Amino acid sequence: MATSAPPSLLTSPASTKPKHYLPPRPLLSSKQSVNHSRAVATNATSRRELVTTMLTAGLIASQLQPVSPALAESDEEYVKETSEVISKVRNTITMDKKDPNVAEAVSELREISNYWVAKYRREKSLLGRPSFRDMYSALNAVSGHYISFGPTAPIPAKRKQRILEEMDTAEKALLRGR
């Protein structure tokens, strides 16, 4: 019986290390090499100093900026919009339960209160204010009632009294700038 030869490889085996092409470095004399190294080091140092100087200047400038007028405008806007929401809440919860416009008024109140809460709960400067805290609490009570019992269900007297008291304290805090 004849033995056959092993089959030949169609491709050559891949080498274990890939061959990379690196361009040849220019040959520098020892004096040129030292000057080149100094130039690179000086260049790196000057970039580092430049970045450090720019960052320091930016930090100092950010600390020296005066209070922007946008904060004052937003504060006035907050007071105005909060006063409008207070009047809307008072008008809506004191409506007669037989009034045919109650459902529409409650719908408007929910829309206004959702807008107010979404807009001002992100403002860190307002979160500690008594006016914000009382308004948020009152709006939460009103919304919770209408969500649970429907837009035509009258608010119980005890809850209505607490909501109106919170509205009064929020309004007083607004007048004091708090």
Backbone as a ProteinNet text record, in pm:
[ID]
protein_1_A
[PRIMARY]
MATSAPPSLLTSPASTKPKHYLPPRPLLSSKQSVNHSRAVATNATSRRELVTTMLTAGLIASQLQPVSPALAESDEEYVKETSEVISKVRNTITMDKKDPNVAEAVSELREISNYWVAKYRREKSLLGRPSFRDMYSALNAVSGHYISFGPTAPIPAKRKQRILEEMDTAEKALLRGR
[TERTIARY]
82.6	0	87.6	53.4	135.8	84.1	176.8	138.4	137.8	42.5	33.2	104	146.5	216.6	114.1	155.7	60.9	21.7	-99.9	-143.6	-61.4	-38.5	40.7	-49.1	12.2	-62.5	-79.5	-197.6	-223.1	-172.4	-172.8	-124.5	-10.2	68.8	179.6	128.4	184.6	137.5	166.4	73	88.5	194.2	270.5	372.4	304.8	369.1	308.9	309	399.8	405.9	374.8	283.8	257.4	375.2	396.4	505.8	450.8	504.3	462	570.8	527.8	623	643.9	764	798.2	891.9	858	948	1081.6	1187.3	1318.1	1329.7	1395.3	1417.6	1535.7	1524.8	1641.4	1754.4	1870.1	1985.6	2029.1	2037	2078.1	2212.5	2290.7	2417	2384.1	2476.6	2450.1	2413.5	2475.4	2443.6	2301.9	2263.3	2128.6	2026.4	2059.2	1968.9	1940.6	2042.1	2025.4	1938.3	1964.6	1884.7	1738.6	1718.4	1583.3	1509.5	1577	1516.4	1480.2	1567.9	1538.3	1418.6	1411.3	1299.3	1167.5	1168.1	1046.1	1008.1	1103.7	1076.2	1025.6	1085.6	1042.7	903	876.4	745.5	639.6	668.8	573.6	551.2	656.9	644.7	561.3	583.8	507.9	360.9	329.2	188.9	124.4	197.8	145.8	120.9	215.9	198	81	66.1	-43.7	-178.7	-192	-317.7	-345.9	-245.3	-262.9	-305	-242.3	-275.6	-418.9	-457.4	-593.5	-697.8	-673.4	-767.7	-777.8	-664.7	-664.3	-739.8	-715.9	-785.6	-936	-974.3	-1116.4	-1183	-1113.7	-1168.9	-1182.4	-1082.6	-1087.8	-1199	-1211.7	-1315.6	-1454.8	-1471.8	-1604.4	-1640.3	-1541.3	-1568.2	-1595.2	-1547	-1560.3	-1682.3	-1759.3	-1873.5	-1981.9	-2042.8	-2151.2	-2275.9	-2370.7	-2496.5	-2563.9	-2601.7	-2658.4	-2800.4	-2840.8	-2977	-3080.5	-3038.5	-3132.7	-3192.9	-3114.1	-3167.9	-3276.7	-3255.1	-3355.7	-3482.3	-3467	-3583.4	-3657.3	-3584	-3650.5	-3720.3	-3664.6	-3728.5	-3860.8	-3859.8	-3983.4	-4084.3	-4034.8	-4121.4	-4181	-4098.5	-4145.4	-4257	-4236.6	-4337.1	-4466.8	-4455.5	-4574.1	-4650.3	-4580.3	-4646.2	-4702.9	-4633.4	-4683.3	-4809.5	-4812.8	-4933.8	-5051.4	-5025.3	-5131.9	-5184.5	-5095.7	-5137.5	-5218.3	-5175.9	-5249.4	-5392.6	-5407.9	-5543.4	-5626	-5564	-5636	-5681.4	-5594.7	-5631.5	-5747.8	-5737.1	-5845.3	-5977.9	-5974.8	-6098.3	-6156.9	-6071.5	-6119.7	-6177.1	-6106.8	-6155.3	-6272.1	-6297	-6412.2	-6534.4	-6525	-6640.8	-6750.5	-6874.8	-6988.2	-6985.1	-7017.2	-7009.9	-7113.4	-7215.3	-7318.5	-7286.1	-7178	-7138.2	-7100.1	-7154.9	-7122.7	-6979.3	-6909.2	-6773.1	-6664.7	-6704.8	-6607.4	-6505.5	-6551.2	-6461	-6359.5	-6405.5	-6314	-6213.9	-6258.8	-6169.8	-6065.1	-6106.5	-6012.5	-5909.9	-5955.2	-5863.2	-5758.9	-5802.3	-5708.8	-5613.5	-5666.8	-5583.2	-5476.4	-5513.4	-5414.9	-5307.2	-5346.5	-5249.6	-5153.2	-5207.3	-5124.1	-5032.7	-5087.3	-5005.3	-4896.6	-4926.4	-4822.8	-4711.4	-4747.3	-4647.9	-4561.6	-4626.2	-4554.4	-4457	-4504.2	-4418.5	-4302.8	-4330.4	-4224.7	-4119.6	-4162.8	-4069.9	-3984	-4043.2	-3971	-3912	-3947.5	-3887.7	-3742.9	-3697.6	-3557.5	-3467.8	-3527.5	-3449.4	-3400.9	-3272	-3214.3	-3232.3	-3229.3	-3240.6	-3379.7	-3480.2	-3617.3	-3658.5	-3588.3	-3630.7	-3639.8	-3557.2	-3557.5	-3653.7	-3717.3	-3806.8	-3938.5	-3987.1	-4117	-4231.2	-4224.3	-4331.4	-4337.8	-4222.3	-4219.7	-4272.5	-4225.7	-4264.4	-4416.5	-4474.4	-4618.4	-4699	-4653.1	-4723.6	-4720.2	-4604.2	-4589.2	-4680.1	-4684.3	-4768.4	-4916.2	-4958.9	-5098.8	-5135.8	-5050.2	-5078.5	-5083.5	-4999.5	-4999.4	-5131.4	-5179.9	-5306.9	-5424	-5425.8	-5535	-5531.8	-5415.8	-5403.9	-5437	-5388.7	-5417.1	-5565.8	-5635.6	-5779.5	-5852	-5820.9	-5892.6	-5855.6	-5734.5	-5695.7	-5770.9	-5781.1	-5846.5	-5998.2	-6058.9	-6204.7	-6272.6	-6194.9	-6254	-6264.9	-6278.2	-6276.3	-6401.5	-6508.6	-6630.5	-6653.4	-6569.1	-6585	-6540.6	-6627.4	-6588.2	-6478.6	-6392.8	-6286.1	-6347.2	-6320.4	-6374.3	-6330.2	-6413.4	-6392	-6256.9	-6220.6	-6094.2	-5973.9	-5975.7	-5868	-5865.9	-5983.2	-5992	-5934.1	-5967.2	-5915.5	-5762.2	-5706	-5559.5	-5495	-5555.3	-5500.8	-5503.9	-5615.4	-5626.1	-5526.8	-5501.6	-5400.2	-5260.5	-5231.3	-5101.6	-5087.2	-5195.8	-5194	-5165.5	-5228.9	-5206	-5060.1	-5003.8	-4864.5	-4768.6	-4800.4	-4715.4	-4720.2	-4838.1	-4852.2	-4777.3	-4785.8	-4711.9	-4561.4	-4516.7	-4373.1	-4327.3	-4412.6	-4378.2	-4360.3	-4450.8	-4441.1	-4314.3	-4264.9	-4140.7	-4016.5	-4036.7	-3922.8	-3865.4	-3946	-3898.7	-3965.3
-115.9	0	122.9	218.2	337.8	445.5	516.2	626.8	754	835.1	961.7	1072.3	1170.7	1284.4	1378.3	1449.3	1544.1	1651.6	1699	1800.5	1927.2	1995.6	2118.4	2235.3	2333	2451.9	2545.2	2596.6	2689.3	2828.8	2862.6	2994.7	2974.9	3077.2	3066.9	3099.4	3037.9	3065.5	3211	3270.6	3411	3419.5	3525.8	3543.6	3586.5	3565.4	3596	3745.8	3819.9	3963.4	4035.5	4133.3	4209.2	4301.5	4323.9	4410.6	4551.3	4644.8	4784.5	4864.1	4958.7	5043.5	5168.2	5190	5311.8	5392.1	5518.9	5599.4	5617.8	5624.5	5639.6	5777.3	5780.1	5906.5	5978	6108.1	6179.5	6170.9	6153.8	6144.5	6284.5	6305.5	6435	6417.7	6518.9	6513.8	6530	6503.3	6509.6	6651.9	6753.3	6892.7	6925.1	6880.7	6904.6	6830.5	6711.4	6632	6701.7	6757	6828.3	6951.9	7029.1	7148.5	7110.6	7001.5	6955.8	6917.6	6846.6	6805.5	6926.8	7026.7	7148.9	7221.9	7228.7	7296.9	7226.4	7094.4	7018.4	7040.4	7035.2	7054.5	7196.3	7296	7434.6	7453.9	7393.3	7402.6	7341	7223.8	7157.5	7240.3	7297.2	7379	7502.7	7565.6	7686.6	7654.1	7541.5	7501.5	7475.1	7407.1	7375.6	7504.5	7596.4	7723.7	7802.3	7798.9	7868.9	7814.3	7682.9	7621.1	7653.9	7644.7	7676.2	7820.8	7910.9	8052.7	8077.8	8013.4	8033.4	7981.2	7865.2	7810.2	7897.8	7946.5	8033.9	8162.7	8220	8343.3	8320	8206.5	8174.4	8159.8	8095.1	8079.7	8214.2	8297.8	8429.1	8513.2	8509.4	8588.5	8541.4	8410.9	8360.6	8402.3	8420	8462.4	8612.1	8691.2	8835.9	8891.1	8805.7	8855	8903.8	9017.2	9066.4	8980	8997.2	8924	8966.3	8868.8	8900	8953.1	9042.7	9093.5	8987.1	8876.3	8769	8711.4	8706.2	8656.6	8749.1	8879.1	8974.4	8961.4	8947.3	8931.3	8803.3	8693.9	8567.5	8573.8	8650.6	8666.7	8741.8	8846.6	8920.6	8831.8	8751.9	8659.6	8555.3	8505.1	8407	8466.8	8588.1	8653.5	8673.1	8719.5	8744.8	8615	8511.9	8386.1	8316.5	8325.2	8264.3	8335.3	8466.6	8542.3	8503.1	8483.3	8441	8302.1	8211.5	8076.9	8082.1	8166.6	8180.3	8225.9	8326.9	8375.6	8269.9	8195.3	8089.8	7978.7	7940.8	7837.4	7885.7	8008.9	8063.7	8066.6	8115.8	8124	7985.9	7890.5	7757.3	7681.9	7683.7	7601.7	7666.7	7793.7	7858.4	7862	7802.7	7798.9	7711.8	7744.8	7666	7530.7	7424.5	7290.6	7269.3	7354.5	7342	7425.2	7500.7	7583.3	7492.2	7516.6	7428	7443.5	7546.8	7572.1	7515	7438.6	7386.1	7294.5	7202.4	7106.5	7178.6	7279.7	7356.2	7435.1	7494.9	7571.6	7480.9	7361.5	7265.5	7221.5	7201.4	7163.2	7273.1	7398.3	7511	7519.6	7499.9	7504.7	7396.1	7276.7	7168.2	7199.7	7257.2	7293.5	7401.1	7503.8	7612.7	7562.4	7480.7	7432.5	7337.4	7253.3	7164.9	7246.2	7351.9	7439.5	7505.3	7558.5	7628.9	7533.9	7415.5	7319	7275.5	7245.8	7201.2	7309.2	7432.4	7542.8	7574.7	7579	7630.6	7524.6	7399.8	7302.5	7273.2	7311.2	7291.4	7404.5	7514.5	7630.3	7608.6	7586.4	7560.7	7680.7	7801.3	7919.8	7936.8	7874.1	7888.6	7778.4	7668.1	7552.3	7580.3	7668.6	7697.3	7807.3	7870.7	7982.2	7932.4	8001.3	7963.8	7976.2	8074.9	8091.4	7971	7921.8	7804.4	7682.2	7662.6	7545.3	7541.7	7655.2	7659.5	7643	7705.8	7691.4	7547	7486.1	7348.2	7256.6	7276	7194	7212.2	7336.7	7363.2	7305	7323.7	7269.1	7116.8	7057.9	6912.2	6864.7	6935.5	6897.9	6913.4	7024.5	7048.8	6945	6924.3	6828.2	6687.4	6651.4	6518.9	6496.5	6599.7	6587.1	6565	6650.6	6640.2	6514	6464.6	6339.7	6222.2	6224.6	6113.7	6112.5	6231.9	6237.1	6294.3	6341.1	6395.1	6546.6	6609.4	6755.4	6823.8	6750.5	6814.6	6791.3	6710.5	6682.4	6803.9	6849.9	6965.4	6925.8	7021.8	6998.2	7009.1	6912.9	6920.2	7048.3	7095.2	7224.5	7231.9	7126.3	7126.5	7139.2	7063.5	7068.7	7204.3	7255.8	7386.4	7495.2	7489.3	7588.3	7582.1	7460.7	7445.8	7498.8	7470.8	7518.6	7670.6	7731	7877.3	7941.5	7876.8	7927.6	7921.4	7811.9	7800.8	7906.8	7936.7	8042.9	8177.8	8204.5	8330.9	8344.3	8237.1	8245.1	8256	8189.4	8200.6	8342.6	8402.9	8539.3	8638.8	8620.8	8708.6	8693.2	8568.8	8543.8	8607.7	8603.5	8668.2	8817	8879.8	9024.1	9061.2	8971	8996	8956.3	8900.3	8859	8725.8	8646.3	8516	8404.9
0	0	0	-78.6	-91.3	2	59	147	65.8	94.7	19.9	95.3	21.5	80.5	142.2	242.9	304.8	203.6	213.1	117.7	133.3	26	30.7	70.7	134	176.2	57.7	44.5	-64.2	-30.9	95.9	137.5	233.9	246.7	340.8	480.7	580.1	716.6	752.8	827.6	868.7	976.6	971.6	1073.9	1203.7	1314	1442.8	1471.1	1413.9	1436.1	1306.5	1310.9	1188.6	1159.8	1033.8	993.6	975.7	1050.4	1041.7	972.2	895.3	826.7	910.6	953.4	1025.9	938.7	916.8	834.7	906.7	831.9	897.4	962.6	1077.5	1148.1	1085	1078.9	1027.7	1130.1	1081.4	1169.5	1210	1338.9	1391.5	1459.3	1449.6	1523.3	1670.7	1756.1	1900	1940.8	1878.3	1910.6	1865	1745.6	1695.6	1781.3	1825.1	1907	2039.7	2103.2	2230.3	2208.2	2102.4	2074.3	2046.3	1973.6	1943	2071.9	2162.2	2288.6	2372.8	2375.4	2451.7	2393.2	2262.5	2197	2228.3	2224.3	2255.3	2400.7	2492.2	2634.2	2660.3	2599	2616.4	2559.7	2445.5	2383.3	2473.9	2532.7	2621.4	2747	2800.6	2919.6	2890.2	2778.3	2749	2725.5	2665.4	2648.1	2783.1	2868	3001.4	3079.3	3071.9	3141.1	3083.5	2952.8	2888.1	2933.3	2935.4	2977.6	3123.6	3208.5	3349.6	3368.2	3295.9	3305	3258.7	3150	3098.3	3197.5	3254.9	3352.2	3475.9	3523.5	3640.5	3611.1	3494.6	3457.4	3446.7	3394	3382.3	3518.3	3611.3	3745.7	3815.8	3803.8	3866.7	3805.2	3674	3606.9	3647.1	3665	3702.8	3844.5	3930.8	4068.1	4077.8	3983.3	3989.9	3918.5	3851.7	3776.1	3870.9	3840	3925.2	3905.5	3996.5	3984.8	3855.9	3777.9	3646.8	3661.3	3571.6	3577.9	3544.3	3485.7	3453.8	3580.8	3690.5	3815.9	3867.8	3856.4	3902	3818.2	3687.7	3601	3633.3	3655.9	3684	3819	3913.7	4043.3	4027.5	3946.7	3920	3848.2	3755.8	3682.4	3776.5	3868.4	3966.7	4052.6	4100.1	4184.9	4106.7	3983.4	3900.9	3873.4	3828.4	3794.6	3917.7	4029.7	4152.3	4199.7	4188.6	4224.4	4136	4008.3	3916.6	3953.7	3990	4028	4157.9	4251.8	4377.7	4350.9	4266.9	4238.6	4165.8	4076.6	4003.7	4098.9	4193.4	4290.4	4376.1	4426.1	4510.2	4435.3	4311.7	4233.8	4206.4	4176.9	4139.6	4259.1	4372.5	4484.7	4559.1	4536.6	4599.8	4508.6	4390.8	4300.1	4360	4328.2	4372.2	4301.8	4374.1	4314.4	4204.7	4200.8	4096.8	3972.7	3977.8	3863.7	3746.9	3626.6	3512.9	3461.5	3501.6	3452.7	3544.4	3646.4	3742.9	3673.7	3592.2	3527.1	3438.5	3366.2	3280.3	3363.6	3473.6	3560.9	3625.2	3665.3	3724.8	3621	3499.7	3392.4	3368.7	3366.2	3350.1	3468.6	3588.3	3709	3705.9	3666.1	3658.4	3555.4	3443.7	3340.2	3390.6	3454.8	3507.5	3618.7	3708.6	3820.1	3771.8	3673	3617.2	3552.6	3482	3420	3528	3632.2	3739.2	3808.4	3843.8	3914.2	3824.7	3699.3	3608.1	3587.3	3585.2	3560	3681.9	3800.6	3916.9	4009.1	3996.6	4087.2	4051.8	3931.7	3891.6	3940.6	3984.5	4028.7	4171.7	4186.5	4318.4	4412.2	4358.2	4441.9	4502	4442.6	4491.4	4587.7	4588.5	4666.6	4816.3	4868	5011.3	5051.3	4956	4988.4	5047.9	5150.3	5207.2	5106.2	5018.8	4920.1	4826.8	4785	4696.4	4770.2	4892.8	4970.8	4992.1	5032.8	5057.8	4929.6	4821.8	4693.7	4645.1	4654.2	4608.9	4689.1	4819.7	4906.1	4872.1	4852.7	4820.6	4683.9	4586.1	4452.5	4455	4536.5	4549.6	4610.5	4711.3	4774.8	4677.4	4604.8	4509.5	4397.3	4338.8	4229.1	4275.2	4393.5	4446.8	4467.3	4515.2	4535.2	4402.8	4304.9	4177.5	4099.7	4117	4051.6	4115.1	4247.6	4318	4303.5	4312.2	4319.9	4196.2	4098.8	3977.6	3982.4	3865.5	3858.5	3912.8	3934	3982.6	4131.1	4195.2	4338.5	4419	4510.9	4593	4692.5	4723	4820.2	4959.5	5047.8	5184.3	5255.2	5346.1	5411.9	5483.2	5553.1	5627.3	5533	5424.2	5325.7	5256.4	5222.8	5157.2	5247.3	5377.4	5472.2	5477.9	5482.9	5488	5360.6	5245.7	5117.8	5112.5	5155.7	5154.8	5251.6	5366.4	5460.5	5398	5327.1	5260.3	5151.8	5082.1	4980.8	5045.4	5161.5	5232.1	5275.4	5334.1	5379.4	5261.2	5151.5	5031.4	4977.5	4977.4	4926.5	5014.4	5145.7	5239.4	5219	5200.7	5179.1	5047.5	4946.4	4818.9	4834.9	4911.4	4934.1	5009.3	5092.4	5166.6	5087.1	4968.1	4887	4929.3	4993.9	5043.2	4969.6
[MASK]
++++++++++++++++++++++++++++++++++++++++++++++++++++++++++++++++++++++++++++++++++++++++++++++++++++++++++++++++++++++++++++++++++++++++++++++++++++++++++++++++++++++++++++++++++

